[in-house]
Amino acid sequence: MPIIVKKKKGESKDDVIGRFRRLSIEEDISEEIKKRTAYSKPSEERYAKKKIILWRKKCRRRAKKRNA
């Protein structure tokens, strides 16, 4: 989805650029560009998914310990 940033009344160019930057960071546009431009091997993708799953499990274990 395209990001459209319009200048509001009394807003400087720097403010508009900053707002655009924040929106692009929230949408992870730079990450998406990196993913699409560079080839990643299927094994690297599997490894990354596995790493995320392990990280989530670790966080859940920590949360259980705090609540218990």
mmCIF file as Biopython writes it, N, C-alpha, C and O atoms, coordinates in Angstrom:
data_model
#
loop_
_atom_site.group_PDB
_atom_site.id
_atom_site.type_symbol
_atom_site.label_atom_id
_atom_site.label_alt_id
_atom_site.label_comp_id
_atom_site.label_asym_id
_atom_site.label_entity_id
_atom_site.label_seq_id
_atom_site.pdbx_PDB_ins_code
_atom_site.Cartn_x
_atom_site.Cartn_y
_atom_site.Cartn_z
_atom_site.occupancy
_atom_site.B_iso_or_equiv
_atom_site.auth_seq_id
_atom_site.auth_asym_id
_atom_site.pdbx_PDB_model_num
ATOM 1   N N  . MET A ? 1  ? 0.841  -1.166  0.000  1.0 0.0 1  A 1 
ATOM 2   C CA . MET A ? 1  ? 0.000  0.000   0.000  1.0 0.0 1  A 1 
ATOM 3   C C  . MET A ? 1  ? 0.897  1.243   0.000  1.0 0.0 1  A 1 
ATOM 4   O O  . MET A ? 1  ? 1.852  1.309   0.774  1.0 0.0 1  A 1 
ATOM 5   N N  . PRO A ? 2  ? 0.609  2.213   -0.843 1.0 0.0 2  A 1 
ATOM 6   C CA . PRO A ? 2  ? 1.458  3.401   -0.917 1.0 0.0 2  A 1 
ATOM 7   C C  . PRO A ? 2  ? 1.289  4.283   0.319  1.0 0.0 2  A 1 
ATOM 8   O O  . PRO A ? 2  ? 0.223  4.346   0.931  1.0 0.0 2  A 1 
ATOM 9   N N  . ILE A ? 3  ? 2.376  4.955   0.654  1.0 0.0 3  A 1 
ATOM 10  C CA . ILE A ? 3  ? 2.336  5.897   1.769  1.0 0.0 3  A 1 
ATOM 11  C C  . ILE A ? 3  ? 2.194  7.295   1.187  1.0 0.0 3  A 1 
ATOM 12  O O  . ILE A ? 3  ? 3.034  7.736   0.402  1.0 0.0 3  A 1 
ATOM 13  N N  . ILE A ? 4  ? 1.141  7.982   1.570  1.0 0.0 4  A 1 
ATOM 14  C CA . ILE A ? 4  ? 0.910  9.336   1.099  1.0 0.0 4  A 1 
ATOM 15  C C  . ILE A ? 4  ? 0.976  10.269  2.300  1.0 0.0 4  A 1 
ATOM 16  O O  . ILE A ? 4  ? 0.241  10.111  3.275  1.0 0.0 4  A 1 
ATOM 17  N N  . VAL A ? 5  ? 1.874  11.246  2.205  1.0 0.0 5  A 1 
ATOM 18  C CA . VAL A ? 5  ? 2.033  12.214  3.279  1.0 0.0 5  A 1 
ATOM 19  C C  . VAL A ? 5  ? 1.803  13.598  2.688  1.0 0.0 5  A 1 
ATOM 20  O O  . VAL A ? 5  ? 2.551  14.037  1.815  1.0 0.0 5  A 1 
ATOM 21  N N  . LYS A ? 6  ? 0.771  14.281  3.162  1.0 0.0 6  A 1 
ATOM 22  C CA . LYS A ? 6  ? 0.470  15.626  2.672  1.0 0.0 6  A 1 
ATOM 23  C C  . LYS A ? 6  ? 0.894  16.651  3.719  1.0 0.0 6  A 1 
ATOM 24  O O  . LYS A ? 6  ? 0.785  16.427  4.924  1.0 0.0 6  A 1 
ATOM 25  N N  . LYS A ? 7  ? 1.374  17.765  3.224  1.0 0.0 7  A 1 
ATOM 26  C CA . LYS A ? 7  ? 1.829  18.834  4.112  1.0 0.0 7  A 1 
ATOM 27  C C  . LYS A ? 7  ? 0.621  19.510  4.754  1.0 0.0 7  A 1 
ATOM 28  O O  . LYS A ? 7  ? -0.322 19.914  4.074  1.0 0.0 7  A 1 
ATOM 29  N N  . LYS A ? 8  ? 0.674  19.621  6.073  1.0 0.0 8  A 1 
ATOM 30  C CA . LYS A ? 8  ? -0.399 20.301  6.797  1.0 0.0 8  A 1 
ATOM 31  C C  . LYS A ? 8  ? -0.068 21.782  6.927  1.0 0.0 8  A 1 
ATOM 32  O O  . LYS A ? 8  ? 1.076  22.195  6.737  1.0 0.0 8  A 1 
ATOM 33  N N  . LYS A ? 9  ? -1.054 22.547  7.243  1.0 0.0 9  A 1 
ATOM 34  C CA . LYS A ? 9  ? -0.866 23.980  7.356  1.0 0.0 9  A 1 
ATOM 35  C C  . LYS A ? 9  ? 0.114  24.297  8.492  1.0 0.0 9  A 1 
ATOM 36  O O  . LYS A ? 9  ? -0.054 23.826  9.616  1.0 0.0 9  A 1 
ATOM 37  N N  . GLY A ? 10 ? 1.135  25.098  8.184  1.0 0.0 10 A 1 
ATOM 38  C CA . GLY A ? 10 ? 2.111  25.491  9.188  1.0 0.0 10 A 1 
ATOM 39  C C  . GLY A ? 10 ? 3.179  24.442  9.455  1.0 0.0 10 A 1 
ATOM 40  O O  . GLY A ? 10 ? 3.934  24.572  10.419 1.0 0.0 10 A 1 
ATOM 41  N N  . GLU A ? 11 ? 3.262  23.420  8.635  1.0 0.0 11 A 1 
ATOM 42  C CA . GLU A ? 11 ? 4.227  22.335  8.836  1.0 0.0 11 A 1 
ATOM 43  C C  . GLU A ? 11 ? 5.426  22.544  7.906  1.0 0.0 11 A 1 
ATOM 44  O O  . GLU A ? 11 ? 5.256  22.865  6.730  1.0 0.0 11 A 1 
ATOM 45  N N  . SER A ? 12 ? 6.627  22.363  8.436  1.0 0.0 12 A 1 
ATOM 46  C CA . SER A ? 12 ? 7.820  22.552  7.623  1.0 0.0 12 A 1 
ATOM 47  C C  . SER A ? 12 ? 8.128  21.299  6.809  1.0 0.0 12 A 1 
ATOM 48  O O  . SER A ? 12 ? 7.550  20.236  7.037  1.0 0.0 12 A 1 
ATOM 49  N N  . LYS A ? 13 ? 9.045  21.439  5.860  1.0 0.0 13 A 1 
ATOM 50  C CA . LYS A ? 13 ? 9.440  20.308  5.024  1.0 0.0 13 A 1 
ATOM 51  C C  . LYS A ? 13 ? 10.074 19.210  5.875  1.0 0.0 13 A 1 
ATOM 52  O O  . LYS A ? 13 ? 9.858  18.022  5.635  1.0 0.0 13 A 1 
ATOM 53  N N  . ASP A ? 14 ? 10.854 19.617  6.863  1.0 0.0 14 A 1 
ATOM 54  C CA . ASP A ? 14 ? 11.506 18.634  7.730  1.0 0.0 14 A 1 
ATOM 55  C C  . ASP A ? 14 ? 10.493 17.807  8.514  1.0 0.0 14 A 1 
ATOM 56  O O  . ASP A ? 14 ? 10.686 16.610  8.726  1.0 0.0 14 A 1 
ATOM 57  N N  . ASP A ? 15 ? 9.413  18.456  8.943  1.0 0.0 15 A 1 
ATOM 58  C CA . ASP A ? 15 ? 8.360  17.735  9.665  1.0 0.0 15 A 1 
ATOM 59  C C  . ASP A ? 15 ? 7.689  16.701  8.772  1.0 0.0 15 A 1 
ATOM 60  O O  . ASP A ? 15 ? 7.393  15.589  9.208  1.0 0.0 15 A 1 
ATOM 61  N N  . VAL A ? 16 ? 7.451  17.077  7.522  1.0 0.0 16 A 1 
ATOM 62  C CA . VAL A ? 16 ? 6.812  16.167  6.573  1.0 0.0 16 A 1 
ATOM 63  C C  . VAL A ? 16 ? 7.723  14.979  6.299  1.0 0.0 16 A 1 
ATOM 64  O O  . VAL A ? 16 ? 7.271  13.834  6.268  1.0 0.0 16 A 1 
ATOM 65  N N  . ILE A ? 17 ? 9.006  15.257  6.101  1.0 0.0 17 A 1 
ATOM 66  C CA . ILE A ? 17 ? 9.970  14.178  5.851  1.0 0.0 17 A 1 
ATOM 67  C C  . ILE A ? 17 ? 10.060 13.255  7.062  1.0 0.0 17 A 1 
ATOM 68  O O  . ILE A ? 17 ? 10.134 12.036  6.907  1.0 0.0 17 A 1 
ATOM 69  N N  . GLY A ? 18 ? 10.053 13.824  8.258  1.0 0.0 18 A 1 
ATOM 70  C CA . GLY A ? 18 ? 10.096 13.014  9.474  1.0 0.0 18 A 1 
ATOM 71  C C  . GLY A ? 18 ? 8.876  12.131  9.621  1.0 0.0 18 A 1 
ATOM 72  O O  . GLY A ? 18 ? 8.979  10.974  10.029 1.0 0.0 18 A 1 
ATOM 73  N N  . ARG A ? 19 ? 7.717  12.681  9.288  1.0 0.0 19 A 1 
ATOM 74  C CA . ARG A ? 19 ? 6.481  11.903  9.358  1.0 0.0 19 A 1 
ATOM 75  C C  . ARG A ? 19 ? 6.517  10.744  8.363  1.0 0.0 19 A 1 
ATOM 76  O O  . ARG A ? 19 ? 6.090  9.630   8.670  1.0 0.0 19 A 1 
ATOM 77  N N  . PHE A ? 20 ? 7.040  11.031  7.153  1.0 0.0 20 A 1 
ATOM 78  C CA . PHE A ? 20 ? 7.175  9.977   6.151  1.0 0.0 20 A 1 
ATOM 79  C C  . PHE A ? 20 ? 8.128  8.891   6.641  1.0 0.0 20 A 1 
ATOM 80  O O  . PHE A ? 20 ? 7.849  7.702   6.485  1.0 0.0 20 A 1 
ATOM 81  N N  . ARG A ? 21 ? 9.243  9.289   7.229  1.0 0.0 21 A 1 
ATOM 82  C CA . ARG A ? 21 ? 10.222 8.328   7.742  1.0 0.0 21 A 1 
ATOM 83  C C  . ARG A ? 21 ? 9.597  7.417   8.795  1.0 0.0 21 A 1 
ATOM 84  O O  . ARG A ? 21 ? 9.780  6.200   8.760  1.0 0.0 21 A 1 
ATOM 85  N N  . ARG A ? 22 ? 8.863  8.011   9.727  1.0 0.0 22 A 1 
ATOM 86  C CA . ARG A ? 22 ? 8.219  7.223   10.779 1.0 0.0 22 A 1 
ATOM 87  C C  . ARG A ? 22 ? 7.220  6.228   10.196 1.0 0.0 22 A 1 
ATOM 88  O O  . ARG A ? 22 ? 7.168  5.073   10.618 1.0 0.0 22 A 1 
ATOM 89  N N  . LEU A ? 23 ? 6.433  6.677   9.229  1.0 0.0 23 A 1 
ATOM 90  C CA . LEU A ? 23 ? 5.459  5.783   8.606  1.0 0.0 23 A 1 
ATOM 91  C C  . LEU A ? 23 ? 6.148  4.640   7.864  1.0 0.0 23 A 1 
ATOM 92  O O  . LEU A ? 23 ? 5.697  3.496   7.919  1.0 0.0 23 A 1 
ATOM 93  N N  . SER A ? 24 ? 7.237  4.953   7.175  1.0 0.0 24 A 1 
ATOM 94  C CA . SER A ? 24 ? 7.944  3.901   6.432  1.0 0.0 24 A 1 
ATOM 95  C C  . SER A ? 24 ? 8.594  2.903   7.392  1.0 0.0 24 A 1 
ATOM 96  O O  . SER A ? 24 ? 8.672  1.714   7.082  1.0 0.0 24 A 1 
ATOM 97  N N  . ILE A ? 25 ? 9.055  3.367   8.540  1.0 0.0 25 A 1 
ATOM 98  C CA . ILE A ? 25 ? 9.636  2.465   9.535  1.0 0.0 25 A 1 
ATOM 99  C C  . ILE A ? 25 ? 8.545  1.573   10.115 1.0 0.0 25 A 1 
ATOM 100 O O  . ILE A ? 25 ? 8.757  0.373   10.294 1.0 0.0 25 A 1 
ATOM 101 N N  . GLU A ? 26 ? 7.379  2.146   10.411 1.0 0.0 26 A 1 
ATOM 102 C CA . GLU A ? 26 ? 6.267  1.357   10.947 1.0 0.0 26 A 1 
ATOM 103 C C  . GLU A ? 26 ? 5.832  0.266   9.979  1.0 0.0 26 A 1 
ATOM 104 O O  . GLU A ? 26 ? 5.482  -0.837  10.397 1.0 0.0 26 A 1 
ATOM 105 N N  . GLU A ? 27 ? 5.852  0.571   8.693  1.0 0.0 27 A 1 
ATOM 106 C CA . GLU A ? 27 ? 5.411  -0.385  7.683  1.0 0.0 27 A 1 
ATOM 107 C C  . GLU A ? 27 ? 6.518  -1.364  7.283  1.0 0.0 27 A 1 
ATOM 108 O O  . GLU A ? 27 ? 6.266  -2.274  6.494  1.0 0.0 27 A 1 
ATOM 109 N N  . ASP A ? 28 ? 7.717  -1.202  7.798  1.0 0.0 28 A 1 
ATOM 110 C CA . ASP A ? 28 ? 8.872  -2.058  7.474  1.0 0.0 28 A 1 
ATOM 111 C C  . ASP A ? 28 ? 9.155  -2.099  5.973  1.0 0.0 28 A 1 
ATOM 112 O O  . ASP A ? 28 ? 9.413  -3.162  5.408  1.0 0.0 28 A 1 
ATOM 113 N N  . ILE A ? 29 ? 9.105  -0.954  5.351  1.0 0.0 29 A 1 
ATOM 114 C CA . ILE A ? 29 ? 9.344  -0.883  3.914  1.0 0.0 29 A 1 
ATOM 115 C C  . ILE A ? 29 ? 10.790 -1.223  3.586  1.0 0.0 29 A 1 
ATOM 116 O O  . ILE A ? 29 ? 11.052 -1.940  2.621  1.0 0.0 29 A 1 
ATOM 117 N N  . SER A ? 30 ? 11.730 -0.717  4.377  1.0 0.0 30 A 1 
ATOM 118 C CA . SER A ? 30 ? 13.143 -0.981  4.087  1.0 0.0 30 A 1 
ATOM 119 C C  . SER A ? 30 ? 13.449 -2.471  4.207  1.0 0.0 30 A 1 
ATOM 120 O O  . SER A ? 30 ? 14.232 -3.006  3.422  1.0 0.0 30 A 1 
ATOM 121 N N  . GLU A ? 31 ? 12.838 -3.145  5.180  1.0 0.0 31 A 1 
ATOM 122 C CA . GLU A ? 31 ? 13.042 -4.591  5.318  1.0 0.0 31 A 1 
ATOM 123 C C  . GLU A ? 31 ? 12.496 -5.329  4.105  1.0 0.0 31 A 1 
ATOM 124 O O  . GLU A ? 31 ? 13.119 -6.266  3.605  1.0 0.0 31 A 1 
ATOM 125 N N  . GLU A ? 32 ? 11.339 -4.906  3.640  1.0 0.0 32 A 1 
ATOM 126 C CA . GLU A ? 32 ? 10.720 -5.551  2.478  1.0 0.0 32 A 1 
ATOM 127 C C  . GLU A ? 32 ? 11.579 -5.369  1.235  1.0 0.0 32 A 1 
ATOM 128 O O  . GLU A ? 32 ? 11.716 -6.290  0.429  1.0 0.0 32 A 1 
ATOM 129 N N  . ILE A ? 33 ? 12.154 -4.190  1.082  1.0 0.0 33 A 1 
ATOM 130 C CA . ILE A ? 33 ? 13.035 -3.932  -0.069 1.0 0.0 33 A 1 
ATOM 131 C C  . ILE A ? 33 ? 14.261 -4.832  -0.007 1.0 0.0 33 A 1 
ATOM 132 O O  . ILE A ? 33 ? 14.669 -5.404  -1.017 1.0 0.0 33 A 1 
ATOM 133 N N  . LYS A ? 34 ? 14.842 -4.955  1.173  1.0 0.0 34 A 1 
ATOM 134 C CA . LYS A ? 34 ? 16.017 -5.816  1.327  1.0 0.0 34 A 1 
ATOM 135 C C  . LYS A ? 34 ? 15.682 -7.264  0.985  1.0 0.0 34 A 1 
ATOM 136 O O  . LYS A ? 34 ? 16.463 -7.950  0.326  1.0 0.0 34 A 1 
ATOM 137 N N  . LYS A ? 35 ? 14.519 -7.722  1.437  1.0 0.0 35 A 1 
ATOM 138 C CA . LYS A ? 35 ? 14.108 -9.096  1.160  1.0 0.0 35 A 1 
ATOM 139 C C  . LYS A ? 35 ? 13.925 -9.338  -0.337 1.0 0.0 35 A 1 
ATOM 140 O O  . LYS A ? 35 ? 14.303 -10.392 -0.849 1.0 0.0 35 A 1 
ATOM 141 N N  . ARG A ? 36 ? 13.352 -8.372  -1.029 1.0 0.0 36 A 1 
ATOM 142 C CA . ARG A ? 36 ? 13.041 -8.559  -2.446 1.0 0.0 36 A 1 
ATOM 143 C C  . ARG A ? 36 ? 14.249 -8.387  -3.354 1.0 0.0 36 A 1 
ATOM 144 O O  . ARG A ? 36 ? 14.298 -8.991  -4.426 1.0 0.0 36 A 1 
ATOM 145 N N  . THR A ? 37 ? 15.230 -7.572  -2.950 1.0 0.0 37 A 1 
ATOM 146 C CA . THR A ? 37 ? 16.376 -7.325  -3.816 1.0 0.0 37 A 1 
ATOM 147 C C  . THR A ? 37 ? 17.436 -8.404  -3.703 1.0 0.0 37 A 1 
ATOM 148 O O  . THR A ? 37 ? 18.083 -8.735  -4.697 1.0 0.0 37 A 1 
ATOM 149 N N  . ALA A ? 38 ? 17.624 -8.953  -2.530 1.0 0.0 38 A 1 
ATOM 150 C CA . ALA A ? 38 ? 18.674 -9.945  -2.334 1.0 0.0 38 A 1 
ATOM 151 C C  . ALA A ? 38 ? 18.060 -11.337 -2.233 1.0 0.0 38 A 1 
ATOM 152 O O  . ALA A ? 38 ? 17.034 -11.525 -1.579 1.0 0.0 38 A 1 
ATOM 153 N N  . TYR A ? 39 ? 18.680 -12.292 -2.871 1.0 0.0 39 A 1 
ATOM 154 C CA . TYR A ? 39 ? 18.208 -13.667 -2.818 1.0 0.0 39 A 1 
ATOM 155 C C  . TYR A ? 39 ? 18.651 -14.294 -1.508 1.0 0.0 39 A 1 
ATOM 156 O O  . TYR A ? 39 ? 19.804 -14.155 -1.099 1.0 0.0 39 A 1 
ATOM 157 N N  . SER A ? 40 ? 17.743 -14.973 -0.864 1.0 0.0 40 A 1 
ATOM 158 C CA . SER A ? 40 ? 18.111 -15.725 0.337  1.0 0.0 40 A 1 
ATOM 159 C C  . SER A ? 40 ? 17.767 -17.192 0.092  1.0 0.0 40 A 1 
ATOM 160 O O  . SER A ? 40 ? 16.697 -17.530 -0.414 1.0 0.0 40 A 1 
ATOM 161 N N  . LYS A ? 41 ? 18.690 -18.023 0.461  1.0 0.0 41 A 1 
ATOM 162 C CA . LYS A ? 41 ? 18.499 -19.445 0.233  1.0 0.0 41 A 1 
ATOM 163 C C  . LYS A ? 41 ? 17.362 -19.967 1.108  1.0 0.0 41 A 1 
ATOM 164 O O  . LYS A ? 41 ? 17.118 -19.434 2.190  1.0 0.0 41 A 1 
ATOM 165 N N  . PRO A ? 42 ? 16.672 -20.999 0.649  1.0 0.0 42 A 1 
ATOM 166 C CA . PRO A ? 42 ? 15.570 -21.556 1.436  1.0 0.0 42 A 1 
ATOM 167 C C  . PRO A ? 42 ? 16.024 -22.013 2.830  1.0 0.0 42 A 1 
ATOM 168 O O  . PRO A ? 42 ? 15.274 -21.896 3.800  1.0 0.0 42 A 1 
ATOM 169 N N  . SER A ? 43 ? 17.246 -22.528 2.922  1.0 0.0 43 A 1 
ATOM 170 C CA . SER A ? 43 ? 17.735 -22.975 4.227  1.0 0.0 43 A 1 
ATOM 171 C C  . SER A ? 43 ? 17.883 -21.793 5.181  1.0 0.0 43 A 1 
ATOM 172 O O  . SER A ? 43 ? 17.634 -21.931 6.378  1.0 0.0 43 A 1 
ATOM 173 N N  . GLU A ? 44 ? 18.289 -20.622 4.656  1.0 0.0 44 A 1 
ATOM 174 C CA . GLU A ? 44 ? 18.406 -19.436 5.501  1.0 0.0 44 A 1 
ATOM 175 C C  . GLU A ? 44 ? 17.032 -18.985 5.993  1.0 0.0 44 A 1 
ATOM 176 O O  . GLU A ? 44 ? 16.892 -18.554 7.137  1.0 0.0 44 A 1 
ATOM 177 N N  . GLU A ? 45 ? 16.025 -19.082 5.135  1.0 0.0 45 A 1 
ATOM 178 C CA . GLU A ? 45 ? 14.670 -18.711 5.538  1.0 0.0 45 A 1 
ATOM 179 C C  . GLU A ? 45 ? 14.150 -19.643 6.626  1.0 0.0 45 A 1 
ATOM 180 O O  . GLU A ? 45 ? 13.531 -19.192 7.590  1.0 0.0 45 A 1 
ATOM 181 N N  . ARG A ? 46 ? 14.398 -20.939 6.474  1.0 0.0 46 A 1 
ATOM 182 C CA . ARG A ? 46 ? 13.963 -21.896 7.496  1.0 0.0 46 A 1 
ATOM 183 C C  . ARG A ? 46 ? 14.663 -21.612 8.820  1.0 0.0 46 A 1 
ATOM 184 O O  . ARG A ? 46 ? 14.041 -21.663 9.881  1.0 0.0 46 A 1 
ATOM 185 N N  . TYR A ? 47 ? 15.963 -21.312 8.755  1.0 0.0 47 A 1 
ATOM 186 C CA . TYR A ? 47 ? 16.726 -21.021 9.961  1.0 0.0 47 A 1 
ATOM 187 C C  . TYR A ? 47 ? 16.170 -19.783 10.660 1.0 0.0 47 A 1 
ATOM 188 O O  . TYR A ? 47 ? 16.063 -19.760 11.886 1.0 0.0 47 A 1 
ATOM 189 N N  . ALA A ? 48 ? 15.819 -18.760 9.894  1.0 0.0 48 A 1 
ATOM 190 C CA . ALA A ? 48 ? 15.280 -17.533 10.475 1.0 0.0 48 A 1 
ATOM 191 C C  . ALA A ? 48 ? 13.936 -17.796 11.153 1.0 0.0 48 A 1 
ATOM 192 O O  . ALA A ? 48 ? 13.688 -17.289 12.247 1.0 0.0 48 A 1 
ATOM 193 N N  . LYS A ? 49 ? 13.067 -18.583 10.516 1.0 0.0 49 A 1 
ATOM 194 C CA . LYS A ? 49 ? 11.773 -18.916 11.117 1.0 0.0 49 A 1 
ATOM 195 C C  . LYS A ? 49 ? 11.958 -19.693 12.413 1.0 0.0 49 A 1 
ATOM 196 O O  . LYS A ? 49 ? 11.269 -19.446 13.404 1.0 0.0 49 A 1 
ATOM 197 N N  . LYS A ? 50 ? 12.907 -20.645 12.393 1.0 0.0 50 A 1 
ATOM 198 C CA . LYS A ? 50 ? 13.172 -21.453 13.576 1.0 0.0 50 A 1 
ATOM 199 C C  . LYS A ? 50 ? 13.686 -20.577 14.717 1.0 0.0 50 A 1 
ATOM 200 O O  . LYS A ? 50 ? 13.319 -20.769 15.876 1.0 0.0 50 A 1 
ATOM 201 N N  . LYS A ? 51 ? 14.536 -19.619 14.372 1.0 0.0 51 A 1 
ATOM 202 C CA . LYS A ? 51 ? 15.089 -18.715 15.372 1.0 0.0 51 A 1 
ATOM 203 C C  . LYS A ? 51 ? 13.983 -17.879 16.025 1.0 0.0 51 A 1 
ATOM 204 O O  . LYS A ? 51 ? 14.006 -17.654 17.235 1.0 0.0 51 A 1 
ATOM 205 N N  . ILE A ? 52 ? 13.024 -17.424 15.229 1.0 0.0 52 A 1 
ATOM 206 C CA . ILE A ? 52 ? 11.903 -16.640 15.756 1.0 0.0 52 A 1 
ATOM 207 C C  . ILE A ? 52 ? 11.049 -17.492 16.691 1.0 0.0 52 A 1 
ATOM 208 O O  . ILE A ? 52 ? 10.633 -17.024 17.751 1.0 0.0 52 A 1 
ATOM 209 N N  . ILE A ? 53 ? 10.789 -18.732 16.307 1.0 0.0 53 A 1 
ATOM 210 C CA . ILE A ? 53 ? 9.987  -19.633 17.130 1.0 0.0 53 A 1 
ATOM 211 C C  . ILE A ? 53 ? 10.665 -19.867 18.477 1.0 0.0 53 A 1 
ATOM 212 O O  . ILE A ? 53 ? 10.006 -19.832 19.516 1.0 0.0 53 A 1 
ATOM 213 N N  . LEU A ? 54 ? 11.978 -20.106 18.466 1.0 0.0 54 A 1 
ATOM 214 C CA . LEU A ? 54 ? 12.707 -20.315 19.710 1.0 0.0 54 A 1 
ATOM 215 C C  . LEU A ? 54 ? 12.675 -19.073 20.588 1.0 0.0 54 A 1 
ATOM 216 O O  . LEU A ? 54 ? 12.552 -19.177 21.808 1.0 0.0 54 A 1 
ATOM 217 N N  . TRP A ? 55 ? 12.785 -17.901 19.977 1.0 0.0 55 A 1 
ATOM 218 C CA . TRP A ? 55 ? 12.757 -16.658 20.726 1.0 0.0 55 A 1 
ATOM 219 C C  . TRP A ? 55 ? 11.401 -16.470 21.408 1.0 0.0 55 A 1 
ATOM 220 O O  . TRP A ? 55 ? 11.338 -16.050 22.563 1.0 0.0 55 A 1 
ATOM 221 N N  . ARG A ? 56 ? 10.320 -16.781 20.696 1.0 0.0 56 A 1 
ATOM 222 C CA . ARG A ? 56 ? 8.977  -16.655 21.278 1.0 0.0 56 A 1 
ATOM 223 C C  . ARG A ? 56 ? 8.789  -17.606 22.454 1.0 0.0 56 A 1 
ATOM 224 O O  . ARG A ? 56 ? 8.214  -17.233 23.476 1.0 0.0 56 A 1 
ATOM 225 N N  . LYS A ? 57 ? 9.282  -18.850 22.305 1.0 0.0 57 A 1 
ATOM 226 C CA . LYS A ? 57 ? 9.180  -19.811 23.399 1.0 0.0 57 A 1 
ATOM 227 C C  . LYS A ? 57 ? 9.924  -19.314 24.628 1.0 0.0 57 A 1 
ATOM 228 O O  . LYS A ? 57 ? 9.445  -19.444 25.754 1.0 0.0 57 A 1 
ATOM 229 N N  . LYS A ? 58 ? 11.085 -18.750 24.398 1.0 0.0 58 A 1 
ATOM 230 C CA . LYS A ? 58 ? 11.905 -18.233 25.496 1.0 0.0 58 A 1 
ATOM 231 C C  . LYS A ? 58 ? 11.167 -17.109 26.229 1.0 0.0 58 A 1 
ATOM 232 O O  . LYS A ? 58 ? 11.166 -17.057 27.459 1.0 0.0 58 A 1 
ATOM 233 N N  . CYS A ? 59 ? 10.539 -16.210 25.460 1.0 0.0 59 A 1 
ATOM 234 C CA . CYS A ? 59 ? 9.790  -15.111 26.060 1.0 0.0 59 A 1 
ATOM 235 C C  . CYS A ? 59 ? 8.593  -15.621 26.848 1.0 0.0 59 A 1 
ATOM 236 O O  . CYS A ? 59 ? 8.287  -15.100 27.921 1.0 0.0 59 A 1 
ATOM 237 N N  . ARG A ? 60 ? 7.922  -16.627 26.329 1.0 0.0 60 A 1 
ATOM 238 C CA . ARG A ? 60 ? 6.757  -17.185 27.030 1.0 0.0 60 A 1 
ATOM 239 C C  . ARG A ? 60 ? 7.167  -17.846 28.334 1.0 0.0 60 A 1 
ATOM 240 O O  . ARG A ? 60 ? 6.464  -17.743 29.339 1.0 0.0 60 A 1 
ATOM 241 N N  . ARG A ? 61 ? 8.338  -18.543 28.315 1.0 0.0 61 A 1 
ATOM 242 C CA . ARG A ? 61 ? 8.822  -19.166 29.549 1.0 0.0 61 A 1 
ATOM 243 C C  . ARG A ? 61 ? 9.127  -18.099 30.592 1.0 0.0 61 A 1 
ATOM 244 O O  . ARG A ? 61 ? 8.808  -18.269 31.769 1.0 0.0 61 A 1 
ATOM 245 N N  . ARG A ? 62 ? 9.741  -17.006 30.169 1.0 0.0 62 A 1 
ATOM 246 C CA . ARG A ? 62 ? 10.049 -15.905 31.096 1.0 0.0 62 A 1 
ATOM 247 C C  . ARG A ? 62 ? 8.767  -15.318 31.687 1.0 0.0 62 A 1 
ATOM 248 O O  . ARG A ? 62 ? 8.705  -15.026 32.881 1.0 0.0 62 A 1 
ATOM 249 N N  . ALA A ? 63 ? 7.758  -15.149 30.854 1.0 0.0 63 A 1 
ATOM 250 C CA . ALA A ? 63 ? 6.485  -14.571 31.316 1.0 0.0 63 A 1 
ATOM 251 C C  . ALA A ? 63 ? 5.818  -15.508 32.327 1.0 0.0 63 A 1 
ATOM 252 O O  . ALA A ? 63 ? 5.246  -15.048 33.316 1.0 0.0 63 A 1 
ATOM 253 N N  . LYS A ? 64 ? 5.890  -16.815 32.084 1.0 0.0 64 A 1 
ATOM 254 C CA . LYS A ? 64 ? 5.294  -17.771 33.025 1.0 0.0 64 A 1 
ATOM 255 C C  . LYS A ? 64 ? 6.006  -17.713 34.368 1.0 0.0 64 A 1 
ATOM 256 O O  . LYS A ? 64 ? 5.362  -17.778 35.415 1.0 0.0 64 A 1 
ATOM 257 N N  . LYS A ? 65 ? 7.339  -17.590 34.346 1.0 0.0 65 A 1 
ATOM 258 C CA . LYS A ? 65 ? 8.098  -17.529 35.593 1.0 0.0 65 A 1 
ATOM 259 C C  . LYS A ? 65 ? 7.730  -16.292 36.394 1.0 0.0 65 A 1 
ATOM 260 O O  . LYS A ? 65 ? 7.623  -16.353 37.619 1.0 0.0 65 A 1 
ATOM 261 N N  . ARG A ? 66 ? 7.533  -15.159 35.704 1.0 0.0 66 A 1 
ATOM 262 C CA . ARG A ? 66 ? 7.185  -13.920 36.399 1.0 0.0 66 A 1 
ATOM 263 C C  . ARG A ? 66 ? 5.798  -13.999 37.014 1.0 0.0 66 A 1 
ATOM 264 O O  . ARG A ? 66 ? 5.568  -13.499 38.115 1.0 0.0 66 A 1 
ATOM 265 N N  . ASN A ? 67 ? 4.875  -14.630 36.296 1.0 0.0 67 A 1 
ATOM 266 C CA . ASN A ? 67 ? 3.494  -14.697 36.787 1.0 0.0 67 A 1 
ATOM 267 C C  . ASN A ? 67 ? 3.308  -15.758 37.871 1.0 0.0 67 A 1 
ATOM 268 O O  . ASN A ? 67 ? 2.404  -15.654 38.700 1.0 0.0 67 A 1 
ATOM 269 N N  . ALA A ? 68 ? 4.151  -16.759 37.862 1.0 0.0 68 A 1 
ATOM 270 C CA . ALA A ? 68 ? 4.001  -17.851 38.826 1.0 0.0 68 A 1 
ATOM 271 C C  . ALA A ? 68 ? 4.532  -17.517 40.196 1.0 0.0 68 A 1 
ATOM 272 O O  . ALA A ? 68 ? 4.468  -18.347 41.103 1.0 0.0 68 A 1 
#
